[in-house]
Amino acid sequence: MSLLEIADLVVEYPGRGFRAKPFRAVQGVSLDIRAGETVGLVGESGSGKSTIGRAILGLAPVTSGTISYAGEDISHPTPARRRELTRDLQVVFQDPYSSLDPTMTIGDILTEPLIARRTPKAAAQTRVRELLDVVQLPSDTIERRPRDFSGGQRQRVAIARALALDPKLIVADEPVSALDLSTQARVLELFTEIQERTGVAYLFVSHDLAVVREMAHRVAVMRRGEIVEFGDGDAVTSHPQHPYTQRLLLSSPVPDPVAQEKRRTARRALQGET
């Protein structure tokens, strides 16, 4: 049985203006995530990929369809149940600069979800030290504030916060897009190491097919609110079948200028196809 299953999901937002029609951000999407698996969700800006992650977390309205976690329909949970679900479902946001409260120390940021769960203070402090070790940050990080760290280090703190309650699934929404390439590689390696150590599953949301190729066991490709291709990660990212996925692949830069020019030519040949 899948850890999380989405069936015929539709997400709509109210239209802007009097009598405006609702905007449908996601239309009839179905996918599943298994325990310990990474599913990559890739598409261009506005494709609806982040909306799916937000719907899983209860941050976007489910108009129709279902989201099931461990066999339980969580499409419209009560507020109390939604709070309970935060133990198992966590998120790492895109921007490590705005996702951490600049007025709090790192120790307070990491302790907060534990204290909310009524974890004794001594146990919470022990857990924070464990988390810093997992994300490879020094122990004196506890006394410092987010402004004292680089983007990559801040994202490590965000990952540690997501891991605090031992979740079963983390929605990683563009978690490396704000980082430089070398830092991206280190953070992606950290995600992989954590998964191997803990068995956590990821929904890894990204616009970059090359990044998703490094992370995902399976890949779903979104276009205009719909999934146009979903399958084995290597197959989808190396030999895509849908023209849209092929264009995404050809958009990824390569260091060889001759190969890059061939990609540009091939992409131009695909323009206009659906």
VOGU-3710 file (C-alpha; in Angstrom, 3 decimals, decimal comma):
1> mslleiadlv> 0,000/0,000/0,000  1,225/3,498/-0,794  2,143/5,851/2,030  0,322/8,712/0,316  -2,142/8,479/-2,553  -3,724/11,300/-4,535  -6,752/10,460/-6,687  -8,412/12,811/-9,193  -7,312/15,887/-7,241  -8,820/19,223/-8,250
11> veypgrgfra> -7,753/22,502/-6,643  -9,538/25,741/-7,482  -9,064/29,287/-6,221  -11,713/32,027/-6,349  -11,506/34,196/-9,440  -10,476/37,809/-9,181  -13,236/40,310/-9,685  -17,011/40,218/-9,569  -18,484/37,033/-11,088  -15,061/35,879/-12,197
21> kpfravqgvs> -14,762/32,148/-12,762  -12,645/30,142/-10,326  -9,067/29,489/-11,369  -8,341/25,766/-11,604  -4,707/25,249/-10,579  -4,808/21,428/-10,513  -7,121/19,306/-12,624  -7,701/15,647/-11,964  -4,210/14,700/-10,774  -3,488/11,182/-9,501
31> ldiragetvg> -0,172/9,940/-8,088  1,173/7,959/-5,177  4,270/7,950/-2,957  5,598/4,811/-1,311  7,357/4,630/2,040  11,036/5,539/1,698  10,604/6,695/-1,893  11,289/10,006/-3,603  8,744/11,102/-6,185  9,889/14,066/-8,229
41> lvgesgsgks> 7,214/16,527/-9,345  8,568/18,702/-12,115  7,173/21,432/-14,331  7,523/25,058/-15,266  6,344/27,944/-13,094  2,550/27,972/-12,907  2,171/24,292/-13,773  0,484/23,519/-10,429  3,257/21,421/-8,908  3,651/23,491/-5,725
51> tigrailgla> -0,129/23,576/-5,314  -0,152/19,788/-4,996  2,403/19,967/-2,189  0,375/22,676/-0,467  -2,815/20,603/-0,774  -1,088/17,645/0,914  -0,091/19,943/3,784  -3,555/21,487/4,084  -2,366/24,858/2,768  -4,430/24,755/-0,442
61> pvtsgtisya> -8,145/23,912/-0,761  -9,166/20,507/-2,125  -12,108/21,162/-4,439  -12,649/17,508/-5,327  -10,790/14,211/-5,376  -8,982/12,684/-2,423  -5,633/12,770/-0,647  -5,070/9,659/1,480  -2,291/9,150/4,001  -1,709/5,595/5,279
71> gedishptpa> -5,179/4,719/4,024  -6,902/7,685/5,728  -8,625/10,386/3,695  -6,988/13,662/4,786  -8,542/15,860/2,095  -10,639/17,801/4,622  -9,325/17,043/8,124  -10,507/18,831/11,224  -8,087/21,455/12,606  -7,172/19,080/15,433
81> rrreltrdlq> -6,412/16,249/13,020  -4,389/18,575/10,792  -2,210/19,482/13,779  -1,721/15,788/14,514  -0,688/15,165/10,910  2,242/17,568/11,246  4,084/14,815/13,088  4,111/12,687/9,929  3,912/15,319/7,158  6,506/18,091/7,047
91> vvfqdpyssl> 7,823/20,636/4,534  11,056/22,292/3,433  10,306/25,532/1,591  12,188/27,100/-1,298  13,702/30,175/0,320  16,036/29,500/3,270  16,184/33,247/3,926  12,468/33,780/4,590  11,461/30,384/6,002  13,348/30,926/9,289
101> dptmtigdil> 12,337/33,523/11,884  15,264/35,982/12,013  14,477/36,960/15,624  14,887/33,434/16,999  18,031/31,470/17,695  18,539/28,228/15,792  18,067/26,364/19,059  14,660/27,991/19,571  13,651/27,317/15,959  14,450/23,621/16,284
111> tepliarrtp> 12,985/23,284/19,762  9,667/24,956/18,889  7,947/21,938/17,191  9,143/19,669/19,995  7,821/21,928/22,742  4,517/22,189/20,850  4,335/18,411/21,196  4,992/18,716/24,936  8,419/17,146/24,734  10,283/17,632/28,038
121> kaaaqtrvre> 12,923/20,360/27,847  15,896/18,050/28,425  14,682/15,597/25,790  14,062/18,452/23,344  17,608/19,773/23,819  19,019/16,299/23,246  16,933/15,964/20,088  18,168/19,324/18,786  21,788/18,235/19,194  20,961/15,033/17,290
131> lldvvqlpsd> 19,336/17,023/14,484  22,344/19,326/14,117  24,547/16,262/13,851  22,278/14,763/11,169  22,474/17,907/9,010  26,196/18,304/9,726  26,142/21,611/11,582  28,318/22,361/14,661  26,827/22,324/18,147  27,395/26,071/18,682
141> tierrprdfs> 24,777/26,646/15,942  22,171/26,548/18,719  23,074/30,003/20,051  23,265/31,754/16,698  20,590/33,319/14,482  19,733/32,686/10,809  21,552/35,849/9,662  24,836/34,272/10,769  24,631/31,504/8,168  24,938/31,046/4,423
151> ggqrqrvaia> 21,994/29,971/2,265  23,097/26,356/2,263  23,510/26,327/6,042  20,084/27,913/6,522  18,545/25,233/4,342  20,222/22,609/6,522  18,527/24,210/9,511  15,197/24,085/7,643  15,760/20,382/6,917  16,594/19,766/10,599
161> ralaldpkli> 13,362/21,488/11,627  11,383/19,309/9,207  13,011/16,200/10,704  12,368/17,174/14,333  9,205/15,072/14,734  10,455/12,054/12,742  8,060/12,545/9,808  7,184/9,820/7,331  6,909/12,247/4,385  8,560/15,581/3,621
171> vadepvsald> 7,310/17,894/0,882  10,451/19,576/-0,447  9,232/22,554/-2,479  12,069/23,818/-4,701  14,477/23,332/-1,768  17,677/24,072/-3,717  16,574/26,560/-6,371  17,774/29,562/-4,325  21,252/28,060/-3,850  24,370/28,152/-6,032
181> lstqarvlel> 25,304/24,977/-7,915  27,977/23,705/-5,537  25,716/24,254/-2,522  22,843/22,591/-4,370  24,933/19,449/-4,798  25,804/19,299/-1,095  22,185/19,789/0,010  20,945/17,141/-2,444  23,512/14,707/-1,036  22,227/15,524/2,453
191> fteiqertgv> 18,635/14,745/1,427  19,792/11,383/0,069  21,828/10,544/3,178  18,905/11,378/5,457  16,549/9,193/3,443  18,961/6,262/3,565  19,331/6,714/7,328  15,686/7,314/8,303  13,543/5,879/5,495  11,623/9,144/5,095
201> aylfvshdla> 9,742/9,639/1,812  9,970/12,838/-0,239  7,732/14,653/-2,651  10,488/16,624/-4,364  9,049/19,602/-6,242  11,269/21,335/-8,799  11,273/23,117/-12,142  14,670/21,569/-12,951  14,601/18,115/-14,534  18,344/17,722/-13,953
211> vvremahrva> 17,907/18,197/-10,187  14,978/15,778/-10,089  17,044/13,198/-11,984  19,548/13,171/-9,112  16,893/12,587/-6,450  13,808/10,781/-7,668  12,918/7,111/-7,905  9,853/8,079/-9,939  9,052/11,328/-11,731  5,736/13,024/-12,508
221> vmrrgeivef> 5,758/15,854/-15,067  3,121/18,587/-14,779  1,812/20,942/-17,419  -1,091/23,347/-16,979  -2,392/21,600/-13,884  -2,221/18,077/-15,275  0,301/15,233/-15,142  1,435/14,474/-18,674  4,011/11,796/-17,823  4,681/9,660/-14,738
231> gdgdavtshp> 7,072/6,770/-14,419  10,526/5,470/-13,531  12,906/8,346/-12,815  15,676/7,221/-15,150  13,250/6,551/-17,992  11,363/9,845/-17,704  14,488/11,995/-17,323  16,576/10,202/-19,980  14,035/9,049/-22,567  10,868/11,094/-22,078
241> qhpytqrlll> 7,857/10,207/-24,202  5,763/13,380/-23,987  6,858/16,386/-26,102  6,571/18,697/-23,087  8,944/16,536/-21,040  11,296/16,395/-24,016  11,352/20,208/-24,124  12,092/20,358/-20,388  15,006/17,963/-20,873  16,354/19,953/-23,788
251> sspvpdpvaq> 16,112/23,146/-21,703  18,590/21,810/-19,149  22,035/23,310/-19,854  25,070/21,101/-20,517  28,736/22,181/-20,285  29,584/21,137/-23,872  28,775/24,070/-26,251  28,355/21,761/-29,252  25,928/19,540/-27,367  24,147/22,615/-26,041
261> ekrrtarral> 23,626/23,942/-29,562  22,211/20,563/-30,616  19,782/20,789/-27,708  18,684/24,269/-28,759  18,094/23,061/-32,317  16,119/20,037/-31,141  14,054/22,188/-28,789  13,188/24,626/-31,564  12,011/21,665/-33,644  9,616/20,706/-30,842
271> qget> 8,117/24,172/-30,470  4,425/24,228/-31,160  3,881/20,555/-30,279  1,608/19,603/-27,345
//
